[in-house]
Amino acid sequence: MNQTLDVRQHPYLEHLDLKLGNIQVKSDGAGTLNHIVEFSVNVLPNLLREQIVNALEKPIMEHIQKILDKVDVEKMIEEKLPELDAFNSVTQIRESVTESPLQNTTSV
């Protein structure tokens, strides 16, 4: 994902790397047909796994980008600024409290 320094711009999804694990189906009750069904369902999708992933990546990326296009980064930053200001105030107070009075004295 990419976000320009211009927070008026929306984030942009540059790359999506999907991984698809092993696909398996278990079948009971059909005897020899079970083995044929399991073999065909388990082997064929695994051989085509890369093609399946490649076919899914673009539509998923487009859907994610539609969601990212609705994100208002500038508004999110403006909403979080009071929290950041409060954090800075607390940090400054802590620093002033932890300073030793001996640090500000000069030796004679």
N, C-alpha and C positions, 0 to 999 in steps of 0.2 A: 504494500500500500504506500502511496505517496501523498504528502500534503505539502503544498507550497508554503512559503513564508507569508504569502498574502492570504490571511485567514478568511477573506471573503470567498475564496475558492473552495470548492468541495474536495474532500479526499478522493483519490483516484486509485483504484485497484489495478496494479500493473501486471501481476502474475498470480496465478492460482495453481498449486501443485496438489492434485488429488491422488490419494493412494486407495486402492481397493484391495481388500484382503481376499482370501480364498472363499469361493462360493461353494456351499455344500447343501445337498438335499438328502434327507433320509426318508425311505419309503418302506412300509410294512404291509404284509397281507396279500401281495400279488405274486409270490413265488419268484420264479425266474425273471418275470417281468420287472420285479424290484431292481434287480441288478442292471438291467438294460436302462431303465428309467434313471436310476442313480448315476450310472456311468455317463449317459448322454447329458444330464442336467449338470453334473459336477465337472465334467471335462470341457465341454464346449464353452461355457462362459469363462472358464479360466484361461482357455486359449485366446479368447477374444477380450480379455480383461483390459488391455491397453486401448483397444478401439472403443470399448465401453466408456472408459475414463475420458478419453479424448472427446467423445461425443457429448459427455456431460459437462465438461469444464466450461465451455463457452456459455451455455444457458445459465449455469450457476454463477459465473462471473457477471453476466448481464444483470441477474437478479440482485446480487450483492451491490453492484454499482448503482442500481436504482435506489437501494436503501441508503447508500452513501451520499447520493445526490440530495437526499432529504436532510442530511446532517448540516446544521448551521454552526460551523466551528467558531465564528466570531461571537455568536450568542452564547455558546458554551463557555468561552473564555470570560466573557463579561459576567456570566453567572458565578464563575469560580473566583473572580477577583476579590470579592469581600473575604472569602476564606483565606486567600493568600495574604491579604492585608492583615487579617487577624493573626495569622501565623507569624508574619514579620513583626508585629507588635509584641507578641509573646516572646519571640526570640530576642528582641531588643531588650525587653524587661529582664529576661533571664541573664543576658550578658551584663547588664548594669548591676544586677544583684550579685553576680558571681565575681565581679571585679573586687580585688582586695584593696582596702584603703591604703595599704603599704605601697602599692604600685604607684600611687600618685604623689608620694612624698619624696623630697630630695634629701640626700644625706648631707650633713654639715661637716 
